[in-house]
């Protein structure tokens, strides 16, 4: 009886030691998991803060771009037209992407450019948008255009020339434009006339 008791006692001791070892292992694993979780939570918190900073920077950049584009296009329209539209830009998120909406505004009412009366304002806005894009990328200071203001009425063509002169001086960009309208050249620094003589193109400076 005594030997059997001692054997059972030894078995219980071994079992207790095994359980103690498992408990220590589980405690160690739990501690490691808690440490990993704490590190993961810290990284997540840092990422959330970083995302907020990036979003704030993006919002500021969009706001600056929006102001620059709106001001430049509105300026161009105001030089050419007696009762001009204002121009507004909106950055909106659609389908996980940021898109840019363009608007003509008059008396507080927004109008899509394609719905504006006549193509003249669209021509001027389109040109000014190209200039605005140039101010963002700052490529070489030369812009080449071909019949850009063909939908602007004849009586406003001289105002287009004035607008070209004003914005080119303001932005420090040289604008080369091909046009059949002589009024587009009213404010030009240099004018070259191309004529075909006996099948040969002849270029003269006015």
Buried (B, 14 or more C-beta within 10 A) or exposed (E): EEEEEEEEEEEEEEEEEEEEEEEEEEEEEEEEEEEEEEEEEEEEEEEEEEEEEEEEEEEEEBEEBBEBBBBBBBBBBBBBBEEBBBBBBEBEEEEEEEEEEBBBBEEEEEBEBEEBEEBBBBBBBBBBBEBBEBBEEEEEEEBEBEEBBEBBEEEBBBBBBBBBBBBBEEBEBEBEBEBEBEBBBBBBEEEEEEEEEEEEEEEEEE
